[in-house]
Amino acid sequence: MIAIALDVLPIFLLILVGYLLVRFGVMKAEVGDGLSDFVFTIAMPTLLFKTVATAHVQGSSPWMIWVAYFAGVAVTWAAGHYAITRLFGRDARIGVLAGVSSAFANNLFIGLPLVQRIVGDDGVVALSILLCAHLPVMMIAGTVLMEQAERSTGGRAAQPVSAVLKQVGRNLLRNPLVVGLVLGSLWQMSGLPLTGVVGIVVNDIGDIAGSAALISLGMALLKYGISDGIKPALVTSLFKLFLLPASVYAASRLLGLDATWTAALVLTSSVPTGINAWLIANRFGVGHGLASSSITITTAVGVVTTTFWAWLLG
């Protein structure tokens, strides 16, 4: 258990380093924003390109990865929505935010470095396959459900579903992560080796992606904090850190995924809530407190719960 904790701890210490840099004024928060832009636009797409371009996918079907992970997401999202609307009497819009906060893991900034460190390259391949569908599915589901909730609660006029899908689709086509995954797939199909000067540059950029992502995330944490209404956030945090990975683990075992890919999916599902929950709250102007509190709480205790899941997976 101690050995596993020592493997997981550096991930969260890098987040703490970023937080302390801003908290004590060593660096300005705007520097973190710039670093985050570099990670999202250059470093992570390069790492995904490298992973997909050099991957040797054998045995397990990509569809099985998607089904196993999103089955867990569906269970956890529904539980978060039900708990917040029924137990706390919140409206459907807050219910959607609760579902997002419970089921949207930070697979990119924390999950990818964690899987790379704990599971290795084969685990990163599985996570890359997941990322091909994760962002589109989660953002489309969150946006469409929120638009429907706006309509049902009499909030601002909701857009037609077709317009929402068109807008989200347009954003995804310009998303650097999608570009990196597509270019990596094309390179792999070409059969060309990723060597020489190009290979060195790609490796060097990809190697700093994980550390830069974690530090930039830490530098952004001061934006969130814990808001009023802590009890709903505790519920969504509990679902995020325990129900989601447990559901993904159960689905992976039922579908017969191999141990390495199961470990990658469970570990990435166990990481803290992603900032996308905050982005959706910002876009629709509702649920900021729930989203920010969920991000902060899950990040604060994530080192313990992620270590638990890594230990459970052996």
N, C-alpha and C positions, 0 to 999 in steps of 0.2 A: 504493500500500500504506500509506504514512504517513497519507494523508488518511482512509483507511478506519479505521485504528487510532485516529485522533483522534475518529472518530465512535463507536467501540466503547468507548474508554477511559473516558468519563464514566460509563457504566453500572457499571463495576467500581470506579471511584473512589468512587461513592456507597455501594457495599457496604463499601469500606475505611473511609469516614468513619464509618459505623455501628459497625464493628468497633473502631475506635480510640476512639470515644466511651465504649465500655464497657471496653475494655482498659486505659485510663488513668484510669478512674473519674470521667470527666466526667459520665456518666449511669449509672444503675443498669440492670442487665439487665432488671429488671421494667418499666422504661419501654419497652424494646424489645418486650416481650411485649404491652404495651398498644397500642403503635403497630401491631404486627402484627395484633392483633385488629381495630383500626380499618380497616386496609387490607383484610383478608379479609372483614369484615362490611359495611363501608360503601363504601370508596373503589373497590375493584376491581369489585364488583357494579354500582356507578354507572357506571363506565367501560364495562363490558360492555353495560349497558342503553343507554347513549348510542350506542355503536357499532352495536348491532343495530337500534335504533330508527331510526337515520338511514342505514343501509346501503343501497346499491344493488347487489344481487348479480346479476351478469349473466355469462353465458358458462359458467363452470365449475360442475360439479355438486358440491353438498356431499358427496355420497357419494364422489366422486373424491378429495376432500381426506382423508376418513376412511380410505379404502382405501390411499392413498399413504402416509400417516403410520403407520398401524398395521401395514402390511406391513414397514416399517422397524423398528418396535417388535418385531414377532414375530421377525425375524431376529436382532436384537441381544439380546433377552431369552433366546432359545435359546442363543446363543453364550455369554452370561454364565453361564447355568446349567451348560452343558456344561463350560466351562473350569474352573469352581470345583469341580464334583463330580468330574470326571475327572482334571484336572491336579493339584489340591490335595487330593483325597480327602475333601472335606467332604460332609456328609449332604444329603438332599434339601431340608431347611429352609433351610440356608445357600445352597443352589442357587437357591431361590426369591428369597432376598434379593439374591443376585448378579444375577439377572435384573432385579429391580426397580431396583437401583442402576445397572445398565447402561442401562436403557431408559426410566426415568422422569425426564424433563427437568423443570426448574423453569419450566414454561411461564408461570406466573402472575406470580411475583415478578421474574423476570429476562426471560423470553421476551417478555412483552407490552411492557414498556418498550423492549426492544431492537428489536423489530419496528416499534413505533411510531416510533422514532427513525431507523432505517435504511431501512425499506421505506415507511412512511407509512400513511395511513388504509386504503388497499386491502389492505395486508398485515394490518392489525388486523382487518379483516372476515374474512379467511381464518382467522386465529388464533381469532377468536370462534366461528366455525363448528367449528373443531377442539375448542375447550374445551367445547362442548356435549356431546361424547362422551368427551373425554379422561379426565376425572376418574372418571366412572362405569365406563368400560371398564377402566382401570388398577387402580382400587381393587377392583373385583369380581374381576378376574383374579388380582391379588396375594393377596387374602383367600382365594379358593376354592383356589388352588394351595397356599397355605400350610396350609390345613386338610387337604388331601389329603396333604401332606408330613408333617404331624403324625401322621396315621393310619399312614402307611407306615413311619415311623421309631419308632413306639411311644412318642411323646411324650405330652403331655396329650391327653385324649379330644377328638377332633375333633367339631365340630358338623355336623349334616346340611347338605348344600348348600342346601336350601330355606330353612333357618333363616338361613344366612349371607346369601343373596340378599335375604331379607326385611329383615334388619338393615341391610345396606348400602343397600337401596332407601329405607328409612325415613330414614337419615342424609342421603341425597342430596336427598330432598324438602325437607329443612330447610336445605340448603346455600345460603348467600347467593349464591354464584356462579350456581347453577341458577336461583334466584329472579330474579336480575338478567337472565339470558339469556331467561327465559320472559316477564318483563314487557316487555323490549325487543322481543321478537317480537310480543307483543300490541299494543304501541304502533305498531309499523310496520304491522301489518295494519289498524289503525284509520284510517290515513292522516292522522292529526293531525300538524301540524308541532311540532317540539320547540323552541319559541321562548318569548319573554317571560321572566317571572321564573323559571318552572320551568326553562327552557332555560339561563338564566344559572347557576342553582344547580347543575344537573347538570354543566355544563361546568366550573365552578370545582372541584367535588369530583373529577371525572374527571381534571382536569389535574394534581392532586397525587398521584394514585394511583401512578404509576410511581416517582417519587422517594421517596415514603414507603415503598413496598414494598422498594426496594433498601436504604434505610437500616435498616429494621427487620430485613431479612435479615442485614445485616452485624452488627447488635447481637446476633443469635442465634448467630453462628458460634462464640463461645467455648464453647457447650454441646457442640460436636462434637469438633474436634481430630482428631489421628491416633492410632489405637490400635495395639496389637500386630497382627502379621500383615499387614504392609504390602504384601506381594507380591500377594495376591488383590485388594486394593483398587486397586493399580496396573493390574491387568488390567481390572477393571470400569470404571475411569476411562478407560482407553484405548478401550474399547468405547463408552463414553458419548460421548466427545468426538470420535471419528472414525468408528466403525462405524455408529452410529445416524444421524448426518447423511448419511453416504455412502449408506446404504440408503434413506433417505427421498428423497434426490436421485435415485437410480436409479429408484425406483418412480414418482416424480413425472414424470420424463422419459418413462418407458414409458407412463404413462397420459395423457400429453399435457397436463398442467396448464400454464397460462400462466406466464410468467416471474415475475410479481409474486407469485403465490400459491406457486409453487415456492420462491422466495426466502424467503417468510415461514415456510414449513414447515421448510425446511432450517435457517434461522437459529434458530428456536425449538427445534429438535431438537439444536442444537449447544451449548446452554447447559448449565451444571452440573447435577448430579443434584439432584432435588427433595427437600425435607424429608420427603416421604411415605415414602421408604425408611426413614427413622428412625422414623416413626410405626408402620409395619408391624412393624419390629424390636421396638419397645416393646410393641406389643400382644401379640406372641407370645413375647416374652422370649428372643429369639435373634438373633444376628447384629448386635449393636449396634456392634461394632468395625468390621465391614465397611461398614455403612451410614454411620457417622460419618466414617470415613476417606475414603470415596468422595465424600461431600459436600464435605469440606475440600479434597481434592486437586483435584477438578474446579473448585471455585470459585477456588482459588489460581492455576491455570493457564488458566482459562477465557478471560481477556482475550486471550491469544495465539491459542488455537485458534479462538475465535469470530471474531477478526479474520481469520484464515486463511480461514474459510468465507465471510465477507463478501467478501473479496478474490476468492476463487474464483468466487463468484456474479456478480462484476462490479458 
